[in-house]
Amino acid sequence: MPSLAPRWPRYVEFAPSVLVAAGLVWDAFSPADYWGDPMLTAASVSAGALLSLRHTLLIGAAIICGVFALTVKDGTAGDLVGYLELINTLFAALMGVGVNRVVARYGRHLDVVRTVAEAAQRAVLPAPPERIGPLAIAARYQAAQSEARIGGDAYAVQRTPFGVRLLIADVRGKGLGAVSAVSVLLGAFREAAEEEPDLATLADRMERALLRESAHTSEEDRLEGFITALLCEVLPGAAGLRLLNCGHPLPYLCHDDEVRALDTGDPGLPLGMGTLEVERPLTADRPFPVGSTLLLVTDGVTEARDRTGRFYDPATELAGHGPFRGPQDVIDRLVRDVEHWTGGPRDDDMAVLALTRQMEGRKRTPRTVISRPTR
């Protein structure tokens, strides 16, 4: 399994060698003895933090040999001053080895934690099918920080007797509590999507599941633990879309070079706030032309800010990037554009789900299979 530890830029790996060379040259030509020793110590420690064990040992050996050569040059190789200098140099080299072992141990633990987090994320949030009938599907979950692999954004796609149904949601909060809420939410969606004839009753089933789960939590968690969600139903034959918005960012329809937000009507309250006894909003039906792509996002996209504090707007910024070649192409371009917009780490995770309506009966071009003669 490849290591998940961060890779340093290539030029950083040369820093210990540069420090060794600078420290030895300074020691050789400075008016006082061993003024360059701090550089040599820094070279050993930085090698332990940045390089492999083999390279750390090579840096330590180079420092010891260099300092020994300087003691011979200065005539102190056989007296107490020379011995003490060599002992100090050996101690610095051992410090580098010690730092290297600590960093390596931490890296192994971090790799294990990341692997477990990725496995949990895949178990809770499996990849959707690539195709259902005339719908080509793609999704991506991207954490705000590269070290994180798990969070509270969620999506799901399911074929039902009422059409293909989709969910995208954003749980308030982070950590295991958010993951637990995502698990309950997706479980309720997968079960109820097969049984409930309309999106409002589907949302009610999900609401009841969340309220049951939160019954043993504190009152503060119940009041603040809401989930924004957008439910979508692709009508039979993919002729149109039916949308129900529970406090979530709007969906977008991408066609050729045009990207526009779809009006979902008045957004209702987020899921998990059913105790307020507010009626759900009406569903909104929208067309879904052949060749267009439905794009569902979480607020990690719509609340991404540039350096001036402006929010990212897919309808404005993503327009003109087409024509789009399918759902994966839309997602790839969106993610690149958001990363360019923020110019650095984002403050929130983002989940993206995209569906492209293709022509009925369209099939992938079969690959040519070359048969080999049997021996």
N, C-alpha and C positions, 0 to 999 in steps of 0.2 A: 504494500500500500504506500503510495507516495506521501511524503511528509506534507503536512498542512502548515508548517511553520512559515512565517513571512520570509521572503527573499529580499536581501539587501541589494541596493543598486550596485552594479559591478564595481564602480570606482571606490566604494567604501571598503572593499576587500583589500585595497592597496594601502589603506591608512596605516596599519601596523608596520609594514615594510618602510614606508616613508618616515615614520617616527623613529625606527631603528637607525636608518641612515642619518637622519638629522641629529639624533642624540649622540651617535658615535663621532660624527664630524665635529659637533660642538665640543665634545670632550677632548678631541684631538687638538683643536686649535684655540680653545678658550684659555685665557691667562690663569684661571684657577682650575684645580683638578675636579673633574667629574661634574661640571655644571649641567651636562646633558643627561644626567641620571634620571630626572623626572620624566623626560621624554621616553627613555628606555622602559621605565616602569609602566608608563601609559601605553606603550607599544605592546607589552606583554599582556596587560589586562584587556585592552581592546581586541587583541588577537583571540583571547579566550572567549570574548563575548560575540565576536563576529565570524570567526573562522572555525574550521574543523579541528579535532584534536591533533591530527597529524601536522597541520599547518601551525597550530599553536606551539607544538613542540619544536618545530623548525625555527619559529621566531625566537623562542627561548634559547635554543642552542646558538643561534646567530648572535644574540645579545651576550651570552656568556663568553663565546669565542672572541667577540669584539672587545669586551671589557678586559679579558685576559691579555689580548694583544696590546691594549693601551697600558696595562700595568707593566708589561715587558718593556714597552717604549719608554715609560716614565721611570723605570728602574725600581719599581715597588713590588715586583712579582714575588720576591722572596721574603718580604717583611710583613709586619702586622697590618699595615695600611692596605697592602695588596690583598692579603687574605680576607680582611673585612669587606673590601669592595667586592670580591668574588662571592662571598657569602650573601651580601645584600643583593647581588645580581641573581644568584640562584634562588633566593627567596622571592624576588619579583617574578622570575620564570615560573615558580611553583604557584604563585598567586594566579597567573594566567591560566595554568592548567586547572586550578580549582574553580575559577570562574567558568571555564569551558564546561566542566562536569556539571555544575549547578544549572547552567543555561540548557545543556542537553537534557538533563532530567526534567526541567520545567517544560521544555519543548515536547518531550514524550508524553507527559501528562496532558499538555494542551492538545496534542493530536488525538489522544484518547477521548477527551471531553468533546472535542469538535466532532469526532466520528460518531459518538453516541448521540449528540445533538442533531446531526444530519440524519441519522437513522430514525430518531423520534420525529423529526420534521417530515420525512418521507412516509412514515407510518400514519401520522395524523393528516398529512396533506399530500396524498399521492398525486402523481401526474395524471391529468385527465386523458381520455382516449384521443388519439390524433385525428380521428374522423368518426362522425356519426352521420350516416346518410350523406346529404349534400353539404354538410358542415365540416370544414377543416378547423381544427382546434389547437391552440397553443396557450401555454401559461408560464408564468415565471414568478418566483418569490425571491426577493433580494433584500437581505438585511441591511440596516443602516450602516453597520460597521462590518468590516471583513471578518473580524473575530467571531461575530455572532452568526448563528445558523438557525435560530429558532425564534419565533415571535408570535404576535397575535393577529396577523393578517391571514385570511383564508379565502379559498375559492373551491367550487365544486361544479361538476357537470354531470347530468344524469338523464338518460333516456327514460321516459315515462309514458304511460298510456295517453297522457294529455299533451305530449310533445317533449322536446328536449328542454330541460329546465336547468337554469344556472343560478349560482349564488356567488357573490363576492362580499366579503365582510371584513370589518376592522374592529377588533376587540380593544376596548380602552385598557391601557396598561401593558406591562411586559412580564416576562418570566413565566414560571410554572403556572401561575394563576391564569394568565392569558391563554396558555397552551391548553389547560383544562377546559376553559370556556370554549375554545375552538373545537376541541374534541366533542363536547356536548352538542354544540351548534351543528357540526357536520353530521353527527350521528342522527340528530333529529331531522335534518334536511333530507338525508338519504332515505330514511324511513317514510317520512310524511310526503315526500315528493311523489311517491308511487301511489298514494292513497287519496290525497286531497284534490278535489276537482278544480280549485282556483287558488290563486296566489295568496289571497287574504287569509284563507283558512290554513294554508301552508305556513304562513308567517305566525299565525296564532299557535299552531302546534310547536313551532320552534320556541316561541315565547314561553309556553308552559313548561317545556323541557328546561329552559334556562332558569325559570323561577323555582322549579323543583330543586335544581342543583344548588341554587343560592340560598335555599331555606336554612342551611346550617351555617351560613356565613354571617358576619356582623352586619348591623344595619347600615353602617357607612359604606361597606362594600356593595351592599344591595342597591343603594342609592346611586353610587358612582360607577358600578360595574355594568355599563351599557355596551351595546354592540351596534354599530352602524352597519346596515346591510342593504344590498340591492338584489332583488329577485327578478329573474327574467325567464320568460317562457317563449321559446321559438315555436310558433304555431305550426300545426301539421302542414307538411309541404314546404316549410321554411318561408311561407308567404309573408310573414310579418312577425313582430315582436310584441309581447305583452310585458309591461314593466311595473314593478311595485317598489317604491323607494321608501326605505326606513332610515331616513336621516343620513344617507350615503352620498358621496360625490356622484355627479351625473355620468351616465355612459356617453360614449362617442361613437359616431358612425363615420367610417373612413371609406371614401369612394374616389378612385383616381387620385387627384391632388387635393381633394376637399376633405376636411375634418370638421365635423360640427357636433356640438353637444345635443343630445336628445332630451327633449322636455319630458319629464316623468310626472308632471303635475305637482301638486303640493306634496312635499316630502313629509312623511309621517314621523312619529317618534322612533328613536332607535329601539332595537329589541332589548329586552331586559327592563323596560320601563312600563310594563303592562299594569302595574299597580295604580298608575295614574288614570286608568280607565278611559283613555282617549281612543276614539274610533280610528281605524286604519283608513288611509286615503284610498281613493279609487285607483284602479289600475289604468295605465295608459297604453294604448295600442299604437304602434309605429310601424311604418313599412321597412322591409329588409330586402332591398334590391339584390339581384344576382350580381356577384362580383364585389359586393361591399363587405366591409369587416366591422363587426361590433367590437368595441374596445371598452372593457370594464377595468377600472383602476381603484386603488385605495388612496387615502389622502397623502400617502408618501409621495405620490406624483403631483397632485394638485396643490400641495402645500410646500413643495420644494421651492426654495428661495435662491435668487441670485445674490451677487455681492451687494446690490443696492436694496435688497429686501423684497423685491417683486416676486409674486407667486408665479409658478409655472402654469401656463394654460395650454393644454394639448390642442385645443381648437385653433389657437393662433400660432403656436410654435411648431407644431407637427405638420400643419398644412404646408403644402409645397414640397414635402419630402417624398411624395409619391411619384409615379403610381406604385402602390403596394402590391407585392407579389403573393401575399397570403398572411395568415395570422402571425407566424413566426417573424416575418419581415417587419410587420407593424411593431411587434414587441421589441425587436432588436433596435429599430430606429428610435423608438420611444425611450428606451433605457439609455442609449447613447446620448440622446438629446437632453435628458434630465441630468445625466452626469456632467455634460458640458455646461448646462445651465447653472448648476450649483458650484461647479469648479472645485469641489472637494467633498468631504464626507457629508452625508445627509443626516438630518435629525430624526428620521423616522423610516421604518421598514416600508417596502412597497410591494404590493402584489398586483399582477396584471393578468387579465384573462382576455383572449381574443378569439373570435369566431368569424370565419369567412364563409359566406354562402356561395357555393359553386354550382355549376350547372348540374341538373339532375342527370344521373347516369354517367357523369364524367369519371373516368378511371385514370389511375396513374399509368404512365408509359411503362410497359413491362421491360425489364432488363433482359438483354440478350444473354442466353446461357450457352456457353460453348462446351459441348460434350467432348470428353476425352476418351480415346479408345481404351478398352480394357486390355490388360496384359494377358 
